[in-house]
């Protein structure tokens, strides 16, 4: 009986640990993309929502293309330059 209880407890701990593990995707933005974004002179948009990595920007926030990249776009929100995934509108990186 003790063996069954110990085996069950070990299984629950192992299963719970993997079920509660978070998956994080780290995106490394190329330096030339960062440089391009920091050199652009675009007005800042005021937005009341959170502007953190992973947040999705609404359609009302204009995002700008980067001529040398189909993978990244950018915008300036609340005086922060954001690198954005143009397909999902999710913030990839916050600069400044």
C-alpha positions as CSV (number, residue, x, y, z in Angstrom):
1,X,0.0,0.0,0.0
2,X,2.9,2.4,0.8
3,X,4.4,1.6,-2.5
4,X,1.2,2.6,-4.4
5,X,0.9,5.8,-2.4
6,X,4.5,6.7,-3.1
7,X,4.2,5.9,-6.8
8,X,1.0,7.9,-7.0
9,X,2.6,10.9,-5.2
10,X,5.7,10.8,-7.4
11,X,3.5,10.7,-10.5
12,X,1.3,13.6,-9.3
13,X,4.4,15.8,-8.6
14,X,6.0,15.0,-11.9
15,X,2.8,15.6,-13.9
16,X,2.0,18.8,-12.0
17,X,5.5,20.1,-12.7
18,X,5.3,19.7,-16.4
19,X,1.7,20.9,-16.6
20,X,2.5,24.1,-14.9
21,X,5.7,24.7,-16.8
22,X,5.6,27.8,-19.0
23,X,6.7,27.9,-22.5
24,X,8.6,31.0,-23.5
25,X,9.7,31.8,-27.0
26,X,12.8,34.0,-27.2
27,X,13.0,36.1,-30.4
28,X,16.4,37.6,-31.2
29,X,15.8,40.7,-33.3
30,X,18.7,41.4,-35.7
31,X,20.8,44.5,-34.8
32,X,20.1,46.1,-38.2
33,X,16.4,46.0,-37.5
34,X,16.9,47.7,-34.1
35,X,19.1,50.4,-35.7
36,X,16.6,51.1,-38.4
37,X,13.8,51.5,-35.9
38,X,15.7,53.8,-33.6
39,X,16.6,56.0,-36.6
40,X,13.1,56.6,-37.8
41,X,11.3,59.8,-37.0
42,X,7.6,58.9,-36.5
43,X,5.2,60.4,-34.1
44,X,4.3,58.6,-30.9
45,X,0.8,57.3,-30.5
46,X,-1.0,57.5,-27.2
47,X,-2.4,54.1,-26.1
48,X,-4.1,53.2,-22.8
49,X,-3.3,49.5,-23.0
50,X,-0.2,47.6,-21.9
51,X,2.8,47.8,-24.2
52,X,4.8,44.9,-23.1
53,X,6.4,42.0,-24.9
54,X,3.7,39.6,-26.0
55,X,0.8,42.2,-26.0
56,X,-1.2,42.6,-29.1
57,X,-1.7,46.1,-30.5
58,X,-5.2,47.0,-31.8
59,X,-5.8,47.9,-35.4
60,X,-6.1,51.6,-34.4
61,X,-2.3,51.7,-33.7
62,X,-0.5,52.2,-37.0
63,X,2.5,49.9,-37.5
64,X,5.2,50.7,-40.1
65,X,7.0,48.4,-42.4
66,X,10.8,47.9,-42.4
67,X,11.9,47.8,-46.1
68,X,14.5,45.1,-45.5
69,X,12.4,42.8,-43.4
70,X,9.1,41.0,-43.9
71,X,9.4,39.5,-40.4
72,X,9.4,42.8,-38.4
73,X,7.4,46.0,-38.3
74,X,7.6,48.9,-35.8
75,X,5.7,51.6,-34.2
76,X,6.1,54.2,-31.4
77,X,3.6,54.0,-28.6
78,X,3.6,56.2,-25.5
79,X,7.1,57.4,-26.5
80,X,8.4,53.8,-26.6
81,X,9.7,52.3,-29.9
82,X,8.2,48.8,-30.4
83,X,9.3,46.1,-32.7
84,X,6.1,44.2,-33.8
85,X,5.2,41.0,-35.6
86,X,3.3,42.4,-38.6
87,X,1.1,39.4,-39.0
88,X,-0.1,39.1,-35.4
89,X,0.5,42.7,-34.2
90,X,2.2,41.3,-31.1
91,X,5.0,43.3,-29.5
92,X,8.3,41.4,-29.9
93,X,10.6,44.0,-28.3
94,X,10.3,47.3,-26.5
95,X,13.2,49.7,-27.2
96,X,13.8,52.8,-25.1
